[in-house]
Amino acid sequence: MTPSTSSGTVVVGDIVAERSIHLTRESLVRYAGASGDFNPIHFRDDVAARVGLPGVLAHGMLTMGLAVETLVPWLGDSGRILEYGVRFTRPVVVDAEDGADLTVVAKVGAVEEGAARIDLTVTFGETTVLGKAQVRVRVD
């Protein structure tokens, strides 16, 4: 499958994917088990408070992975991802009762021969949590 918009071409400014993701404390525990990252700031309120955090935080790599995964249905094959990078700018605080809701919007930022740069905007409430989140994908 060649990624395309409804017009059949990848155009700068087009939104190619978007989704909302609800994280829970259970999500964090499952990710900790898969990744081996058992830092208690990701599951214990007392430890998070003791080190000055506003609450239990989602793992940065979990947030990063969920963000890029948003593109896979559009790409049709995760093997089309050539490069991916982000800056972690703000934490995602996962409340014990309400969890946390992330929104991911993927927009074409640049097109070159055979590839496109997709800019991901990842927000938690009104706060952008990943800065300069860019994915280079093969589009030929």
C-alpha positions as CSV (number, residue, x, y, z in Angstrom):
1,M,0.0,0.0,0.0
2,T,1.3,3.4,-0.9
3,P,0.3,6.1,1.7
4,S,-2.0,8.7,0.1
5,T,-4.7,11.1,1.0
6,S,-8.1,11.1,-0.6
7,S,-6.7,12.9,-3.6
8,G,-4.1,10.2,-4.2
9,T,-1.0,12.2,-3.3
10,V,0.7,13.2,-0.1
11,V,0.4,17.0,0.2
12,V,2.0,19.3,2.8
13,G,-0.5,20.4,5.4
14,D,-2.8,17.3,5.0
15,I,-3.7,15.5,8.2
16,V,-3.1,11.8,7.5
17,A,-4.0,10.3,10.8
18,E,-5.4,11.2,14.2
19,R,-6.6,9.4,17.3
20,S,-7.3,9.7,21.0
21,I,-5.6,7.4,23.5
22,H,-6.8,6.7,27.1
23,L,-4.0,5.7,29.4
24,T,-4.6,4.1,32.8
25,R,-2.4,3.1,35.6
26,E,-2.8,-0.5,34.3
27,S,-1.4,0.7,30.9
28,L,1.7,1.9,32.8
29,V,2.1,-1.4,34.6
30,R,1.7,-3.4,31.4
31,Y,4.3,-1.2,29.7
32,A,6.7,-1.5,32.6
33,G,6.4,-5.3,32.3
34,A,7.1,-5.2,28.6
35,S,9.9,-2.7,28.7
36,G,11.5,-3.6,32.0
37,D,11.3,0.0,33.2
38,F,10.0,-0.4,36.8
39,N,10.9,3.1,38.0
40,P,8.4,3.7,40.7
41,I,7.6,7.2,39.5
42,H,5.5,5.4,36.9
43,F,3.2,3.6,39.4
44,R,3.6,5.0,42.9
45,D,2.2,8.4,44.0
46,D,4.3,8.6,47.1
47,V,7.5,8.2,45.2
48,A,6.4,10.7,42.5
49,A,5.5,13.2,45.2
50,R,8.8,12.7,47.1
51,V,10.9,13.6,44.0
52,G,8.7,16.6,43.2
53,L,6.6,15.4,40.4
54,P,3.0,16.4,40.0
55,G,1.9,12.7,40.0
56,V,2.6,9.3,38.5
57,L,4.0,9.8,35.0
58,A,3.5,7.8,31.8
59,H,6.8,6.4,30.5
60,G,8.2,8.8,27.8
61,M,8.9,5.9,25.5
62,L,5.3,4.7,25.9
63,T,4.0,8.1,24.9
64,M,6.5,8.2,22.0
65,G,5.5,4.7,20.8
66,L,1.8,5.3,21.0
67,A,2.2,8.5,19.0
68,V,4.1,6.9,16.1
69,E,1.7,3.9,16.1
70,T,-1.0,6.3,15.0
71,L,0.6,6.4,11.5
72,V,0.6,2.6,11.0
73,P,-3.0,2.2,9.6
74,W,-2.3,5.0,7.1
75,L,1.1,3.6,6.2
76,G,-0.2,0.1,5.9
77,D,3.2,-1.2,7.0
78,S,5.4,0.0,9.9
79,G,8.4,-0.9,7.8
80,R,7.8,2.4,5.8
81,I,9.0,4.3,8.8
82,L,12.5,5.5,8.0
83,E,13.3,7.8,11.0
84,Y,11.6,9.0,14.1
85,G,12.6,11.5,16.7
86,V,11.0,13.6,19.5
87,R,11.9,15.9,22.3
88,F,10.1,15.2,25.6
89,T,8.8,18.6,26.6
90,R,6.1,17.9,29.3
91,P,5.1,14.9,31.4
92,V,1.8,13.0,31.1
93,V,0.4,12.6,34.6
94,V,-1.8,9.5,34.8
95,D,-4.4,10.0,37.5
96,A,-5.3,6.9,39.6
97,E,-9.0,7.4,39.0
98,D,-9.3,9.2,35.7
99,G,-6.2,8.1,33.8
100,A,-5.0,10.5,31.1
101,D,-6.2,11.2,27.6
102,L,-3.7,11.9,24.8
103,T,-4.5,13.2,21.4
104,V,-2.3,12.6,18.4
105,V,-2.6,14.5,15.1
106,A,-0.3,13.5,12.2
107,K,0.2,16.2,9.5
108,V,2.4,16.2,6.4
109,G,5.2,18.7,7.1
110,A,7.3,18.1,4.0
111,V,7.5,16.0,0.9
112,E,10.6,14.9,-1.0
113,E,11.1,12.3,-3.7
114,G,10.1,8.9,-2.2
115,A,9.6,10.2,1.4
116,A,7.5,12.5,3.5
117,R,8.1,14.1,6.9
118,I,5.1,13.7,9.1
119,D,4.8,16.1,12.1
120,L,3.1,14.6,15.1
121,T,1.3,16.9,17.6
122,V,0.8,15.0,20.8
123,T,-1.3,16.7,23.5
124,F,-2.4,15.9,27.0
125,G,-5.3,18.3,27.7
126,E,-4.1,21.6,26.3
127,T,-0.4,20.8,26.8
128,T,1.9,19.6,24.0
129,V,3.9,16.7,25.5
130,L,6.3,15.9,22.6
131,G,8.2,18.6,20.9
132,K,9.5,18.3,17.3
133,A,8.0,14.9,16.9
134,Q,8.8,14.1,13.4
135,V,8.6,10.8,11.4
136,R,10.2,10.3,8.0
137,V,8.3,7.8,6.0
138,R,8.7,6.1,2.6
139,V,5.8,7.1,0.3
140,D,6.9,5.6,-3.1
